[in-house]
Structure formats: structure tokens, C-alpha cells
């Protein structure tokens, strides 16, 4: 609201603008809470990954999307840490 208070618009523009912003927030909040209120909450069928996908593919996904990126990030952070320590020793 800070940006609108500094402008030279008439007061009725500010009132309409505040009302429109409030309506947008209320509508968005209502739509966001619909799943929490039970909308579209029918009986949940049981679905297991091992029945839908091959176990070997799940193991591949686990290593390709979790383990390998985590090791890569750890290596990058270790390198950054070593560079920072080297710079710290150089400056002291």
C-alpha cells in the first residue's frame, strides 16, 4: 500500500484499489483452502510404486535424482570450503 499512498490519485481510487486487492486475496484464499475443506475428496485408491513401476527403475531414480546430486553438491561445497580456508590463511 505504500506505493499507492505516495501517488496523486484521488481518495476514491485508493478505496476501490484496496477493495479490489482484498477481493483478490479473499478469492485466492478460498480457492486455496478448497482441498482442505474436503472438495474432491473421494475414496482414495491404494496405489503402490512397486505395483506401478519396475523396482529396478525405482532404484535408478533414487540414485539418479537423490544420491548423485547430493554427492555432487557435497563435493562442490567441500571445494568452496577449501577455497575459503585457503583465502583465509592467505589473508592472515
N, CA, C and O of each residue as an XYZ file, in Angstrom:
368
protein
N       0.805     -1.192      0.000
C       0.000      0.000      0.000
C       0.855      1.266      0.000
O       0.350      2.350     -0.289
N       2.117      1.142      0.315
C       2.994      2.301      0.397
C       3.085      3.023     -0.937
O       3.075      4.253     -0.981
N       3.174      2.269     -2.021
C       3.335      2.894     -3.329
C       2.099      3.686     -3.723
O       2.205      4.710     -4.398
N       0.932      3.221     -3.306
C      -0.300      3.890     -3.690
C      -0.544      5.142     -2.848
O      -1.183      6.081     -3.324
N      -0.060      5.175     -1.634
C      -0.265      6.337     -0.773
C       0.585      7.525     -1.231
O       0.229      8.671     -0.958
N       1.673      7.279     -1.906
C       2.559      8.346     -2.347
C       2.101      8.987     -3.659
O       2.622     10.032     -4.049
N       1.150      8.383     -4.329
C       0.726      8.908     -5.631
C      -0.276     10.041     -5.461
O      -0.713     10.342     -4.350
N      -0.630     10.660     -6.576
C      -1.552     11.789     -6.565
C      -2.956     11.391     -6.995
O      -3.708     12.236     -7.481
N      -3.328     10.124     -6.826
C      -4.666      9.686     -7.190
C      -5.678     10.203     -6.175
O      -5.342     10.401     -5.007
N      -6.923     10.422     -6.618
C      -7.965     10.822     -5.661
C      -8.229      9.711     -4.643
O      -7.854      8.558     -4.855
N      -8.877     10.074     -3.540
C      -9.103      9.126     -2.445
C     -10.007      7.973     -2.865
O      -9.822      6.857     -2.380
N     -10.985      8.201     -3.756
C     -11.888      7.112     -4.138
C     -11.145      6.042     -4.946
O     -11.557      4.881     -4.954
N     -10.058      6.420     -5.622
C      -9.243      5.434     -6.341
C      -8.569      4.504     -5.335
O      -8.501      3.293     -5.547
N      -8.069      5.077     -4.236
C      -7.427      4.263     -3.205
C      -8.425      3.287     -2.594
O      -8.087      2.131     -2.340
N      -9.653      3.745     -2.356
C     -10.675      2.883     -1.765
C     -11.008      1.735     -2.698
O     -11.079      0.586     -2.260
N     -11.213      2.020     -3.971
C     -11.515      0.964     -4.940
C     -10.332      0.011     -5.090
O     -10.512     -1.203     -5.194
N      -9.150      0.556     -5.101
C      -7.956     -0.269     -5.240
C      -7.803     -1.211     -4.049
O      -7.499     -2.390     -4.227
N      -8.009     -0.705     -2.849
C      -7.936     -1.550     -1.657
C      -9.015     -2.622     -1.681
O      -8.760     -3.759     -1.285
N     -10.207     -2.282     -2.136
C     -11.289     -3.265     -2.213
C     -10.956     -4.358     -3.221
O     -11.199     -5.535     -2.953
N     -10.410     -3.994     -4.364
C     -10.050     -4.986     -5.386
C      -8.949     -5.907     -4.865
O      -9.008     -7.119     -5.070
N      -7.952     -5.346     -4.199
C      -6.873     -6.166     -3.646
C      -7.415     -7.123     -2.591
O      -7.021     -8.288     -2.558
N      -8.309     -6.651     -1.733
C      -8.900     -7.520     -0.707
C      -9.727     -8.634     -1.333
O      -9.650     -9.779     -0.886
N     -10.512     -8.327     -2.351
C     -11.311     -9.357     -3.024
C     -10.406    -10.401     -3.662
O     -10.699    -11.595     -3.595
N      -9.322     -9.972     -4.274
C      -8.384    -10.929     -4.881
C      -7.776    -11.844     -3.828
O      -7.666    -13.050     -4.047
N      -7.379    -11.287     -2.689
C      -6.794    -12.113     -1.632
C      -7.829    -13.073     -1.045
O      -7.512    -14.234     -0.783
N      -9.039    -12.613     -0.840
C     -10.085    -13.480     -0.283
C     -10.426    -14.594     -1.258
O     -10.575    -15.745     -0.849
N     -10.553    -14.273     -2.543
C     -10.860    -15.305     -3.543
C      -9.725    -16.317     -3.642
O      -9.975    -17.520     -3.713
N      -8.484    -15.845     -3.646
C      -7.350    -16.763     -3.707
C      -7.261    -17.652     -2.479
O      -6.949    -18.838     -2.587
N      -7.533    -17.083     -1.311
C      -7.520    -17.877     -0.081
C      -8.620    -18.923     -0.102
O      -8.397    -20.064      0.302
N      -9.800    -18.551     -0.566
C     -10.907    -19.507     -0.649
C     -10.570    -20.656     -1.592
O     -10.784    -21.820     -1.252
N     -10.049    -20.342     -2.759
C      -9.676    -21.388     -3.717
C      -8.551    -22.247     -3.152
O      -8.537    -23.459     -3.369
N      -7.615    -21.650     -2.437
C      -6.516    -22.400     -1.848
C      -6.957    -23.337     -0.737
O      -6.342    -24.383     -0.531
N      -8.021    -22.976     -0.014
C      -8.499    -23.816      1.076
C      -9.513    -24.865      0.642
O      -9.903    -25.700      1.458
N      -9.949    -24.856     -0.597
C     -10.932    -25.848     -1.041
C     -10.482    -27.287     -0.808
O     -11.285    -28.082     -0.319
N      -9.245    -27.667     -1.131
C      -8.847    -29.050     -0.846
C      -8.857    -29.380      0.645
O      -9.138    -30.518      1.020
N      -8.557    -28.408      1.494
C      -8.587    -28.653      2.933
C     -10.005    -28.802      3.457
O     -10.222    -29.430      4.493
N     -10.965    -28.234      2.753
C     -12.360    -28.330      3.169
C     -13.024    -29.607      2.682
O     -14.204    -29.831      2.954
N     -12.285    -30.450      1.966
C     -12.828    -31.728      1.536
C     -13.336    -31.753      0.109
O     -13.958    -32.731     -0.305
N     -13.086    -30.704     -0.649
C     -13.530    -30.688     -2.027
C     -12.765    -31.731     -2.817
O     -11.542    -31.824     -2.719
N     -13.477    -32.503     -3.587
C     -12.900    -33.546     -4.423
C     -12.171    -34.600     -3.580
O     -11.116    -35.095     -3.975
N     -12.740    -34.935     -2.421
C     -12.117    -35.927     -1.542
C     -12.945    -37.205     -1.562
O     -13.690    -37.492     -0.624
N     -12.809    -37.954     -2.620
C     -13.479    -39.238     -2.704
C     -12.649    -40.310     -2.036
O     -11.625    -40.016     -1.421
N     -13.083    -41.548     -2.152
C     -12.287    -42.632     -1.573
C     -10.946    -42.754     -2.292
O     -10.884    -42.741     -3.521
N      -9.895    -42.869     -1.523
C      -8.552    -42.930     -2.083
C      -8.191    -44.365     -2.442
O      -8.158    -45.227     -1.563
N      -7.922    -44.637     -3.709
C      -7.491    -45.987     -4.073
C      -6.053    -46.214     -3.607
O      -5.258    -45.279     -3.509
N      -5.744    -47.467     -3.327
C      -4.387    -47.791     -2.898
C      -3.516    -47.990     -4.127
O      -3.842    -48.785     -5.009
N      -2.416    -47.270     -4.179
C      -1.505    -47.354     -5.312
C      -0.087    -47.411     -4.774
O       0.377    -46.468     -4.133
N       0.593    -48.500     -5.030
C       1.966    -48.669     -4.576
C       2.912    -48.515     -5.753
O       2.618    -48.965     -6.861
N       4.048    -47.879     -5.508
C       5.019    -47.686     -6.582
C       5.494    -49.006     -7.158
O       5.696    -49.127     -8.366
N       5.669    -49.986     -6.302
C       6.204    -51.263     -6.784
C       5.227    -51.987     -7.686
O       5.635    -52.846     -8.468
N       3.950    -51.663     -7.599
C       2.965    -52.267     -8.493
C       2.874    -51.520     -9.813
O       2.502    -52.101    -10.833
N       3.207    -50.245     -9.800
C       3.071    -49.415    -10.991
C       4.368    -49.384    -11.795
O       4.341    -49.436    -13.024
N       5.513    -49.299    -11.095
C       6.807    -49.185    -11.764
C       7.682    -50.383    -11.420
O       7.497    -51.050    -10.402
N       8.629    -50.627    -12.296
C       9.592    -51.692    -12.065
C      10.530    -51.286    -10.925
O      10.912    -50.121    -10.819
N      10.895    -52.238    -10.083
C      11.747    -51.955     -8.934
C      13.125    -51.451     -9.367
O      13.681    -50.560     -8.725
N      13.673    -51.998    -10.430
C      14.983    -51.542    -10.912
C      14.940    -50.076    -11.337
O      15.893    -49.330    -11.113
N      13.832    -49.669    -11.951
C      13.689    -48.275    -12.361
C      13.598    -47.364    -11.135
O      14.142    -46.260    -11.149
N      12.920    -47.810    -10.080
C      12.842    -47.017     -8.859
C      14.213    -46.843     -8.217
O      14.533    -45.765     -7.715
N      15.021    -47.897     -8.231
C      16.376    -47.802     -7.686
C      17.200    -46.826     -8.522
O      17.945    -46.014     -7.973
N      17.071    -46.901     -9.844
C      17.775    -45.964    -10.720
C      17.351    -44.522    -10.424
O      18.200    -43.636    -10.319
N      16.045    -44.286    -10.291
C      15.565    -42.937     -9.990
C      16.110    -42.439     -8.655
O      16.478    -41.272     -8.527
N      16.160    -43.320     -7.669
C      16.665    -42.935     -6.353
C      18.112    -42.471     -6.447
O      18.469    -41.419     -5.917
N      18.932    -43.248     -7.114
C      20.339    -42.878     -7.216
C      20.550    -41.689     -8.148
O      21.400    -40.840     -7.878
N      19.795    -41.616     -9.234
C      19.992    -40.551    -10.219
C      19.462    -39.205     -9.739
O      19.989    -38.164    -10.133
N      18.433    -39.205     -8.898
C      17.818    -37.934     -8.509
C      18.097    -37.529     -7.070
O      17.842    -36.384     -6.697
N      18.620    -38.452     -6.245
C      18.870    -38.102     -4.848
C      20.343    -38.278     -4.486
O      20.993    -37.327     -4.053
N      20.863    -39.472     -4.658
C      22.214    -39.769     -4.195
C      23.266    -39.015     -5.009
O      24.105    -38.321     -4.435
N      23.232    -39.139     -6.333
C      24.238    -38.478     -7.170
C      24.218    -36.959     -7.012
O      25.284    -36.371     -6.829
N      23.054    -36.290     -7.075
C      23.075    -34.832     -6.864
C      23.548    -34.438     -5.465
O      24.214    -33.414     -5.308
N      23.214    -35.236     -4.447
C      23.661    -34.911     -3.090
C      25.179    -35.015     -2.980
O      25.816    -34.164     -2.359
N      25.760    -36.049     -3.577
C      27.216    -36.188     -3.564
C      27.884    -35.063     -4.352
O      28.927    -34.548     -3.950
N      27.279    -34.691     -5.470
C      27.818    -33.601     -6.279
C      27.793    -32.280     -5.505
O      28.770    -31.530     -5.523
N      26.682    -31.997     -4.829
C      26.599    -30.782     -4.017
C      27.602    -30.810     -2.874
O      28.225    -29.793     -2.568
N      27.762    -31.970     -2.242
C      28.737    -32.080     -1.155
C      30.147    -31.814     -1.670
O      30.939    -31.157     -0.994
N      30.466    -32.315     -2.858
C      31.787    -32.070     -3.439
C      31.979    -30.585     -3.748
O      33.047    -30.030     -3.488
N      30.958    -29.945     -4.296
C      31.058    -28.510     -4.583
C      31.254    -27.696     -3.304
O      32.100    -26.804     -3.252
N      30.471    -28.009     -2.280
C      30.605    -27.276     -1.024
C      31.956    -27.533     -0.368
O      32.530    -26.624      0.232
N      32.471    -28.744     -0.471
C      33.800    -29.037      0.075
C      34.863    -28.220     -0.654
O      35.786    -27.698     -0.028
N      34.736    -28.110     -1.968
C      35.685    -27.302     -2.736
C      35.593    -25.830     -2.333
O      36.616    -25.171     -2.149
N      34.384    -25.320     -2.196
C      34.201    -23.923     -1.783
C      34.796    -23.711     -0.395
O      35.436    -22.689     -0.146
N      34.595    -24.660      0.504
C      35.138    -24.555      1.858
C      36.662    -24.518      1.838
O      37.279    -23.736      2.561
N      37.269    -25.372      1.004
C      38.729    -25.377      0.901
C      39.250    -24.053      0.342
O      40.270    -23.545      0.805
N      38.562    -23.498     -0.641
C      38.981    -22.208     -1.210
C      38.868    -21.107     -0.165
O      39.750    -20.254     -0.065
N      37.801    -21.118      0.607
C      37.630    -20.102      1.654
C      38.726    -20.236      2.699
O      39.286    -19.231      3.137
N      39.040    -21.465      3.108
C      40.117    -21.658      4.082
C      41.457    -21.193      3.529
O      42.247    -20.578      4.246
N      41.714    -21.481      2.270
C      42.961    -21.051      1.640
C      43.039    -19.525      1.596
O      44.095    -18.954      1.869
N      41.935    -18.860      1.256
C      41.913    -17.399      1.228
C      42.083    -16.826      2.633
O      42.748    -15.809      2.828
N      41.476    -17.494      3.597
C      41.592    -17.031      4.981
C      43.032    -17.146      5.467
O      43.535    -16.231      6.118
N      43.704    -18.253      5.162
C      45.106    -18.423      5.545
C      46.000    -17.429      4.812
O      46.974    -16.933      5.379
N      45.678    -17.141      3.566
C      46.480    -16.214      2.765
C      46.383    -14.789      3.315
O      47.376    -14.062      3.349
N      45.169    -14.393      3.751
C      44.960    -13.031      4.240
C      45.462    -12.828      5.663
O      45.698    -11.690      6.069
N      45.629    -13.875      6.414
C      46.075    -13.720      7.813
C      47.517    -13.880      7.902
O      48.083    -13.786      8.992
